[in-house]
C-alpha cells in the first residue's frame, strides 16, 4: 500500500522597496507570496507552483487592507508578505503542515514571536496574531533562505515583489529564469 503522507505547504515570501532610505508613507514598497507543494527547501526549487500573488504595502489607515504599516520599507514589505502568507493559510482551511520561507530574518523572527518588536509595532502585532491563529490549526514553522543565491522560489518571490513595487507586470513563470529581476 502506498504511503499517503499529508501535504506540506511551502510559502515563500519577499518584500521590495524602491529607494529604501528616508522612507515615508508614499515610498513604493510591495510584497509577494509564492505557494509551492512538494518542495524540499533546497536551492533548485523542487516542487510545483500552486499559486503566486503580490500587492503593494498599504500605509493609509483609511484604506481597506491596512494592517499597520506606517511607511513603505523593506521591513514593512517583508512583514506584510508574512501576513499575506498566513492569511492564505487561514483561508486555505486545511491542517497540513506549512513552512514560510523568507530571506528576512527580521520578519521571520518577529512574525514567529522569537524577537520583540522595537519598530513597526502595530504591524508586527497583527502578523503575530495571524501566526498564532495559524499555529493553532496546523504545524507551522519558518526557515531563512539566503537571498539572491539562485534559489528558484525565493528568486521568484523577489521578482514578483520588485515588479509590483515598480507597478510592472511580472514575467510569466514559463518564461522567467531565477535571477531575472
DRENDO-1510 file (C-alpha; in Angstrom, 1 decimal, always signed):
<recs>
REC; n; res; u; v; w
REC; 1; UNK; +0.0; +0.0; +0.0 .
REC; 2; UNK; +1.2; +3.5; -0.9 .
REC; 3; UNK; +2.3; +5.7; +1.9 .
REC; 4; UNK; -0.1; +8.7; +1.9 .
REC; 5; UNK; +1.7; +11.4; +3.7 .
REC; 6; UNK; -0.1; +14.7; +4.2 .
REC; 7; UNK; +0.7; +17.6; +2.0 .
REC; 8; UNK; +3.2; +20.2; +3.2 .
REC; 9; UNK; +2.9; +23.8; +2.1 .
REC; 10; UNK; +5.9; +25.9; +1.4 .
REC; 11; UNK; +5.2; +29.6; +1.2 .
REC; 12; UNK; +8.0; +31.8; +0.0 .
REC; 13; UNK; +7.6; +35.5; +1.0 .
REC; 14; UNK; +9.6; +38.5; +0.0 .
REC; 15; UNK; +9.4; +42.3; +0.1 .
REC; 16; UNK; +10.8; +45.0; -2.0 .
REC; 17; UNK; +11.1; +48.8; -1.6 .
REC; 18; UNK; +12.2; +51.3; -4.1 .
REC; 19; UNK; +14.8; +53.6; -2.6 .
REC; 20; UNK; +14.8; +52.1; +0.9 .
REC; 21; UNK; +16.3; +55.3; +2.5 .
REC; 22; UNK; +14.4; +58.2; +4.1 .
REC; 23; UNK; +11.2; +56.2; +3.7 .
REC; 24; UNK; +7.7; +57.6; +4.3 .
REC; 25; UNK; +4.1; +56.6; +3.7 .
REC; 26; UNK; +4.5; +57.3; +0.0 .
REC; 27; UNK; +7.6; +55.2; -0.6 .
REC; 28; UNK; +6.7; +52.4; -3.1 .
REC; 29; UNK; +7.0; +49.0; -1.4 .
REC; 30; UNK; +5.4; +45.7; -2.2 .
REC; 31; UNK; +5.4; +42.1; -1.0 .
REC; 32; UNK; +4.8; +38.7; -2.7 .
REC; 33; UNK; +3.9; +35.1; -1.8 .
REC; 34; UNK; +4.8; +32.0; -3.8 .
REC; 35; UNK; +2.9; +28.9; -2.6 .
REC; 36; UNK; +4.5; +25.6; -3.5 .
REC; 37; UNK; +3.8; +21.9; -2.8 .
REC; 38; UNK; +6.3; +19.1; -2.8 .
REC; 39; UNK; +9.2; +21.5; -2.1 .
REC; 40; UNK; +12.3; +20.3; -0.2 .
REC; 41; UNK; +13.5; +23.8; +0.6 .
REC; 42; UNK; +16.8; +23.2; -1.3 .
REC; 43; UNK; +18.1; +25.7; -3.8 .
REC; 44; UNK; +17.0; +24.2; -7.1 .
REC; 45; UNK; +13.4; +24.9; -6.1 .
REC; 46; UNK; +11.8; +21.5; -6.2 .
REC; 47; UNK; +8.0; +21.1; -6.1 .
REC; 48; UNK; +5.2; +22.6; -8.1 .
REC; 49; UNK; +3.8; +26.1; -8.0 .
REC; 50; UNK; +0.3; +26.2; -6.5 .
REC; 51; UNK; -0.3; +29.9; -6.5 .
REC; 52; UNK; +1.5; +33.3; -6.5 .
REC; 53; UNK; +0.4; +36.8; -5.7 .
REC; 54; UNK; +1.8; +40.2; -4.8 .
REC; 55; UNK; +0.5; +43.6; -3.7 .
REC; 56; UNK; +1.7; +47.0; -2.6 .
REC; 57; UNK; +2.2; +47.8; +1.0 .
REC; 58; UNK; -0.8; +49.8; +2.3 .
REC; 59; UNK; +0.3; +52.7; +4.5 .
REC; 60; UNK; -3.0; +54.6; +4.6 .
REC; 61; UNK; -5.1; +53.7; +7.7 .
REC; 62; UNK; -8.3; +54.6; +5.9 .
REC; 63; UNK; -7.6; +52.1; +3.0 .
REC; 64; UNK; -9.1; +48.7; +3.2 .
REC; 65; UNK; -6.5; +46.1; +3.9 .
REC; 66; UNK; -4.4; +48.4; +6.1 .
REC; 67; UNK; -2.6; +46.2; +8.7 .
REC; 68; UNK; -0.3; +48.7; +10.4 .
REC; 69; UNK; +2.5; +49.6; +8.1 .
REC; 70; UNK; +3.2; +53.3; +8.6 .
REC; 71; UNK; +5.8; +53.6; +5.9 .
REC; 72; UNK; +6.8; +51.7; +2.8 .
REC; 73; UNK; +10.1; +50.0; +3.5 .
REC; 74; UNK; +11.8; +46.6; +3.0 .
REC; 75; UNK; +10.9; +45.7; +6.6 .
REC; 76; UNK; +7.2; +46.6; +6.3 .
REC; 77; UNK; +7.1; +44.8; +2.9 .
REC; 78; UNK; +8.6; +41.6; +4.4 .
REC; 79; UNK; +6.2; +41.7; +7.3 .
REC; 80; UNK; +3.3; +42.4; +5.0 .
REC; 81; UNK; +4.3; +39.3; +2.9 .
REC; 82; UNK; +4.3; +37.2; +6.1 .
REC; 83; UNK; +0.8; +38.5; +6.9 .
REC; 84; UNK; -0.4; +37.6; +3.4 .
REC; 85; UNK; +1.0; +34.1; +3.6 .
REC; 86; UNK; -0.5; +33.5; +7.0 .
REC; 87; UNK; -3.9; +34.8; +5.8 .
REC; 88; UNK; -3.6; +32.4; +2.8 .
REC; 89; UNK; -3.1; +29.5; +5.2 .
REC; 90; UNK; -6.2; +30.6; +7.2 .
REC; 91; UNK; -8.4; +30.8; +4.1 .
REC; 92; UNK; -7.0; +27.5; +2.7 .
REC; 93; UNK; -8.6; +26.0; +5.7 .
REC; 94; UNK; -6.7; +22.7; +5.9 .
REC; 95; UNK; -4.5; +21.4; +8.7 .
REC; 96; UNK; -1.5; +20.3; +6.6 .
REC; 97; UNK; +1.9; +21.4; +7.8 .
REC; 98; UNK; +3.3; +24.7; +6.5 .
REC; 99; UNK; +6.7; +26.4; +6.4 .
REC; 100; UNK; +7.1; +30.0; +5.5 .
REC; 101; UNK; +10.5; +30.6; +3.8 .
REC; 102; UNK; +11.9; +34.1; +3.7 .
REC; 103; UNK; +15.2; +35.9; +3.2 .
REC; 104; UNK; +14.4; +38.3; +6.0 .
REC; 105; UNK; +15.4; +37.0; +9.5 .
REC; 106; UNK; +13.9; +40.3; +10.8 .
REC; 107; UNK; +10.4; +39.4; +9.5 .
REC; 108; UNK; +10.6; +35.7; +10.3 .
REC; 109; UNK; +11.8; +36.2; +13.9 .
REC; 110; UNK; +9.2; +38.9; +14.5 .
REC; 111; UNK; +6.4; +37.0; +12.9 .
REC; 112; UNK; +7.0; +33.9; +14.9 .
REC; 113; UNK; +7.4; +35.8; +18.2 .
REC; 114; UNK; +11.1; +34.9; +18.6 .
REC; 115; UNK; +12.0; +38.6; +18.7 .
REC; 116; UNK; +10.3; +41.5; +20.3 .
REC; 117; UNK; +9.4; +44.5; +18.1 .
REC; 118; UNK; +11.2; +47.8; +18.6 .
REC; 119; UNK; +9.6; +49.4; +15.5 .
REC; 120; UNK; +6.6; +48.7; +13.3 .
REC; 121; UNK; +4.8; +47.5; +16.5 .
REC; 122; UNK; +1.2; +47.6; +15.2 .
REC; 123; UNK; +2.2; +45.7; +12.0 .
REC; 124; UNK; +4.2; +43.1; +14.0 .
REC; 125; UNK; +1.3; +42.6; +16.5 .
REC; 126; UNK; -1.0; +41.9; +13.5 .
REC; 127; UNK; +1.4; +39.5; +12.0 .
REC; 128; UNK; +2.0; +37.7; +15.3 .
REC; 129; UNK; -1.8; +37.3; +15.9 .
REC; 130; UNK; -2.1; +35.7; +12.4 .
REC; 131; UNK; +0.9; +33.4; +13.2 .
REC; 132; UNK; -0.8; +32.4; +16.5 .
REC; 133; UNK; -4.1; +31.7; +14.7 .
REC; 134; UNK; -2.5; +29.6; +12.0 .
REC; 135; UNK; -0.3; +27.7; +14.6 .
REC; 136; UNK; -3.5; +26.6; +16.4 .
REC; 137; UNK; -4.8; +24.9; +13.3 .
REC; 138; UNK; -1.7; +23.3; +11.8 .
REC; 139; UNK; +2.0; +22.7; +12.3 .
REC; 140; UNK; +3.7; +26.0; +11.4 .
REC; 141; UNK; +7.4; +27.0; +11.1 .
REC; 142; UNK; +9.6; +29.4; +9.2 .
REC; 143; UNK; +13.0; +29.0; +7.7 .
REC; 144; UNK; +15.6; +31.5; +6.5 .
REC; 145; UNK; +16.6; +31.3; +2.8 .
REC; 146; UNK; +19.7; +33.2; +1.7 .
REC; 147; UNK; +18.8; +36.0; -0.7 .
REC; 148; UNK; +20.0; +36.3; -4.3 .
REC; 149; UNK; +21.7; +32.9; -4.2 .
REC; 150; UNK; +19.7; +31.3; -7.1 .
REC; 151; UNK; +17.0; +29.6; -5.0 .
REC; 152; UNK; +14.2; +29.3; -7.6 .
REC; 153; UNK; +11.2; +30.0; -5.4 .
REC; 154; UNK; +12.9; +32.7; -3.3 .
REC; 155; UNK; +14.0; +34.4; -6.5 .
REC; 156; UNK; +10.5; +34.2; -7.9 .
REC; 157; UNK; +9.1; +35.9; -4.8 .
REC; 158; UNK; +11.8; +38.6; -5.2 .
REC; 159; UNK; +10.8; +39.1; -8.8 .
REC; 160; UNK; +7.1; +39.4; -8.0 .
REC; 161; UNK; +7.7; +41.9; -5.2 .
REC; 162; UNK; +10.1; +44.1; -7.2 .
REC; 163; UNK; +7.8; +44.1; -10.2 .
REC; 164; UNK; +4.8; +45.0; -8.0 .
REC; 165; UNK; +6.7; +47.8; -6.3 .
REC; 166; UNK; +7.6; +49.2; -9.8 .
REC; 167; UNK; +4.0; +48.8; -11.0 .
REC; 168; UNK; +5.1; +46.4; -13.7 .
REC; 169; UNK; +3.7; +43.0; -14.7 .
REC; 170; UNK; +5.8; +40.0; -13.7 .
REC; 171; UNK; +7.4; +37.8; -16.3 .
REC; 172; UNK; +5.2; +34.6; -16.6 .
REC; 173; UNK; +6.8; +31.7; -14.8 .
REC; 174; UNK; +7.2; +29.7; -18.0 .
REC; 175; UNK; +9.4; +32.5; -19.5 .
REC; 176; UNK; +11.1; +33.5; -16.2 .
REC; 177; UNK; +14.6; +32.4; -15.1 .
REC; 178; UNK; +15.9; +32.6; -11.5 .
REC; 179; UNK; +17.9; +35.8; -11.0 .
REC; 180; UNK; +15.8; +37.7; -13.5 .
REC; 181; UNK; +14.5; +40.7; -11.7 .
</recs>
